[in-house]
Amino acid sequence: MSRYLIELRTLADWQARLGDPERHWKRHASAMELAVSWFVSRTSERGIPADVAALLDQEPAFSGATLKLAIPERRTTLEGRGFPTQTDIWALLRSPGGLISLSVEGKAREPFGETVDMWLAAGRRLDRGTPAGREARLKALAERLGLDTDSIGGLRYQLLHRTAAALIEAEDWHAAAAIMLVQRFTSTPREMNDSWADFCAFAARLGADIQPGTLARTSVPGRTPLYLAWLNCRYATDDEILLTMTGERGGRPRPLEQRNAFEALCELAGRERWCWNLGCTTCGCMHFRYGLRELALGRHPDADDWVTRKDVRQRDPLPKIPFPRDDQGAIARIAAGASIGRIASAGSFPAWLGFLGVVLFFCEDAERDDNVLTRAWVPQLCELLPTASPLRQRLWEKVRGGLLSLRDLESIERELMRR
């Protein structure tokens, strides 16, 4: 794994780290639910989800633990040949008892995957009957967890290597303890699924008496004590998901009772039919220039001090373009927190796409420095396109390294017109 880390500023940054950002990113699926659960907690006092904090507080040595570092999709090198294991979230916590290596595996309706026997059988097919690499890796995993390779064929292989990762990271970071946590998301927390049975079987082999919502210490040999835990968590609310899309650096989440200011601006612009033609020689997008400047000043279209409307005569001179860089950044961060779905529902087509284009154009310098609009808008725009559209993949490449452009919006317009 690279030793250089990049700050995650929006939920789209997290999404881009997934193996398949489109297929895995859905409501009520573990990747998105886990990301929201942790990302929305980043500004809390302890930096971790409240139910995870309550779980840790059961153990006196872990009580009050706070987050020092969290890495989504953390890759940990295992002993033997093969690819690294990729933990959904690995976190380093500071507690009264010392550092804690916490590996979190998110689950919703997904199973733990193939059993050890199935994994070995697949290796025989791939390696033409001699899966030496897989057998060597399994032996190393079993030794680390204090298991006998001849009697673990029915256990889920994913549980072995994810748990081993917690111990390996603990050794690398000189942590005092390691925890492997399954964070399961469900609308019926009292109902347990097949994955719970698989986890219980695994915990029993490690000498742990596991119960939902509790920490269970294992009998795994070694200097680092290993704990297992299973948490049943609720699905994220719409408000929590919206909060994660703000992208404000170090800022507090916006109040839930107030809708996003750019969404309100778009609704006003649609109702009053503001000109969004960037090449207009009559008004020069006058109302958008005044309105976006008000956003940069911290005003909200729903507030009493809002000025920009068609029936209000402006006394200030028309704002010059380009806007100052700080103003561009403020506007971009507000617009990044908007729901494109709500903007599209409240506006007419293709005017709402034009509204997005106005912001991209007027915030071009800030977006080049910190592509917050690209990272926040591309996932939402992709949701509006047909699943089989080649444009979706091209847009996703922008999140990984590029900028959403006016030409991209034109392509989206043509794609939507075909539907």
Helices and strands as residue ranges (DSSP letters): H 11-16, H 30-39, H 50-56, G 60-62, E 66-76, E 85-95, E 98-107, H 116-126, H 132-145, G 149-151, H 157-172, E 177-185, H 194-205, E 215-217, E 226-233, H 238-243, H 261-272, H 286-296, H 325-336, H 340-346, H 351-362, H 364-369, H 372-384, H 390-401, H 406-417
